[in-house]
Amino acid sequence: MGLFRSATPSTPEGRLPRDQLAHFPMLTGEHPTRWDFPAYLRNEKCAWLSALGELYENPICFPASLSPEAGLLLHALVRNLCPRLIVEIGSFVSVSTHWMAGALAENGVEATEFGRIHCFDLFAPIRRGPWRDVEMTKGVKEFVEERLERAGLSEYVRLHKGDSSSGVRGLHDELAGAGGVDLAFIDGDHGVKGACTDLAAVEPVLNTGGYVVLHDVFPEQCGGHDGPRHILDNLGKVAGGVYEQIELYLGPLNYGLGLLRRVG
């Protein structure tokens, strides 16, 4: 009977229950305390990769930054989708920013208002937490600026310190005037209200055919963050036909990515 073995959908949305899709990678054994930057990416001839490798060695990056595996995936998306204007919500210490800006540079995009990443973050003090026994009590934005300068990527990035959703809304005219947003990476407030507010702020300037990437879509794996999961589970109910969506598994800690494409 194949894929269409029943006329009755398994869930109201027509999807199988998530526990039946649980073949994704899951942590077994002791929880790591750092990301392992692969040796094959250590290229002294590539300034931004060298700088990124140094950044991954800093324990402040774990576990809130993208894993190298997730970063490679994000980098590949930018390389293949060839966006000109990117909005990043939740830069943290700029690991994801490096991956995307490096891809823009490799794509040959000119670093102008038409080829840039606008990064929105509170750049607030970073406190100790689970699996991170270090902190950065001040100077987070300055740390990010120095790292991007070292990587040779500063010209591709504009940092906006403050509330992300209000910051994006305040920049609507400029973003629209620069051709609209082709890709948005949302990895900021992971609560339901915060994640939905960030997506709502980006949507008015997101081009048709543009993409949204959500990080941390599997709450069971990423500390109970439920905002991105809520978006994936409910977007069809409130914006039916506007987006295509898919979920992507990640290793080694499967926090997961959600990929949305605006089609309406």
N, C-alpha and C positions, 0 to 999 in steps of 0.2 A: 504493500500500500504506500510505501515511500514516505516522503515528508508530509503528504496530505492524508495521513491515515485516519484522521478524525475531522468531522465537520464542526466539532465543538472546540474552541480554543482552550488552551491549558490555563490561561489567566485572562482577565478582562481585556488585557492589551494584546492578547494573542501570543504571548511569550511563554516559554517553559519557565517553571519556578527556578529561582537562582540556584537552589541546591542541586538541581539536575545539570547545571552548567559548571559545576565546581571542579573542573579538571585543571583549573589554572594553578600556577606555581604557588605553593604555600611554604612558609618557613617551617623547617624541621630542625630540631636541635637548639643549641644556644643562640640567643639573639646577638647579631654582630653589634659592634660599637663604632664602626667606620665604614665608609664606602671604599670599595676596592677599584681604583682606577686602572683599567687594563694596560698591561705593558705595551701592547701593540698601538696604543694611542699616544705614547710618549714620543713625540716628534720634536726634536730641538729646532728643526727648520721651520716649524709652524708656531709663531709667537703665541697665538691665542690658545692653542692646545697645550703648550708648555705652561702658560699661566693658569689654565684650567686645571691641569694636573696638580700644580702647587696648591690651588684653592681646595681641591678635594682632600689634600693631605691635612688641611686645617680641621681639627675636630669640631669646630663650630658648625660645619656643614651637615653633620649627621644628627638626627635622621631627617630633618625638615627639607633639605635640598633634594633635587632629583637624583636618583641613582644614575651612575654612568649608563646603564642599560636604557633607562627612561630618557636620559639626555640624548643618547644616540638616536632614539626614535624621534624625539622632537626635532633634532637637527636634520634628520632625513626628511621629515615633513616639510620643513622650510626649504630645503634644497629642491624638493620635488614640486611643491605647490607654488614656489616662487612668489611669495607675497611681497608687496612693496611696503605696506604700512602694517605694523604689528602693535597691538596693545598687550602689555603684560601686567596682570594684577597679582601682586605678591611676589616681588623679586627676591626677598629674603637677603642672602649675601651674594646673589647674582650668578649662581651656577647655571640656572636655566637661561638667564640673559646671555651668558657667554655662549651657550650652545646655539641660540637663535641668531645672535649677532655674528658669530663665526660663519653661520650658514649664509646670512645676507652678504657678507664680504666675499665668500666663495662663489655666490651667485652673480657677482659683478654688479650688484645694485649700488647706485651712487648714494652716498651718505648725505642726503638732503631731506627736506620735509616729506619727500615722496619715497624715501627709502630709509625707514627708521623704526626703532622700537621705542614706544612710550611706556615707561615703567612706573607703576603706581604702587607705593608701599608706605607704611608708617615709618619704616626704618627705626623702629622702636628698639629699646634695649632687649638683648637676647639673654634669657635666663637659663640656668641649668634646668635640666629636665630628664625624663627617662632616656637612657643611653647617651646622654650628653652631659659630661661633667665639667664643662667649661661655660663661660658666659662672656658677653660683650656688652658692658653696661652703658657705653656711650660711643659715638663716632661710627655708627653702622653705615650711614650714607657715605661718609668720607672713606670708609673701608672699601665700599663698593666702587666708588669713583677711582680710587687708587688701583684696584684690581683690574678694572676695565681699561684704564690707561696703560697698565703693564701689558695687557693683552693686545693693545693696539686696536681696541674696539670702541673707544669712547665716542668717536664721531657718529657711530650708528645708534647711540643710545641717548635718550633724554629721561632723566630721573625726576619724578614728581613726588615730593614728600607730603603725605597727608592721607586723609580718607580716600579710598580708591574710587568708590562710586560717585561721590561728589566731584572728585578730580576729573574723572572721565567726562561727566556731564558738563563740567566747566570748559572742557576742551572740544566739545562737539563741533563748533564752527570751524576750528582749525583742522580737526581730523577730516571733516567732510570736505573742506576746501583743498585738502591734500589728496583727495581721491577716495576717501573712505577706508575703513579697516578691512584688510584681507584675512587677518588671522588674529584671534584673541586667545591668549593663554591665561586661564583663570585659576589661580592657586593662592588666594588670599584668605578671607574669612570663610571658614569651612562650615559654619552654622547654616541652617536652612535659610534664614532671613538674609544673612550676609551674602551667601552665594547667589541667591536669586536677585538681590539688589545689584550685585556686580554684573550679572548677565543682562539685567534690564538696562543698566547704564550703557553697556556696549552696544546693545541691539540696534538703537537708532542710527548708528554710523557703521554697522556691519554690512558690507556689500553682499548682494545676492551672489551666491557661489562662494562666499567667504566661509571660513572655518572657525570653530571655537574648540579649544582643548581644555578639558577639565581634569585636574589632577586629584587623586585620592577619591576614587569612586567606589571602593570596596570597604565599607566601614569596619567589617570584621578584621581587616588586615591593617588599617591605618588609624587605630586608636579611637574608633567610634565617630569619626567625622562624617556627618550625615547630609551636609548640604549638597555636595556634588551628586550623591546618590539620589537625593530627592529630585534634583533637576532631571536626571535621566529617567526616573520612574514616572514623572508627571508632565514632562514637556509636551507629550502628545495630547494630553487632555486640555491644556491651556493654549497650545499653539499648533494644533493639528495641521499637518501638511506644510508647515513652515520649515521644519528641519528634518534631515536624515540623521541618524545617529548610530554609533557603534561603540562597543566597549573593547578596550585593549588590555591584555594582561601584561604584567611587568615582572621582571626578575631583578634582584633576588628576593626582595620584599614586595609582594604584590599589592601595592597601594592602588594601582590601576589608573588608566586614562580613559576618559570619555571623549569621543570625537564627534562633533556636530558639524553639519554642513547646511548652510542656509539655502533653501531651494524655493522659498516663497516670500 
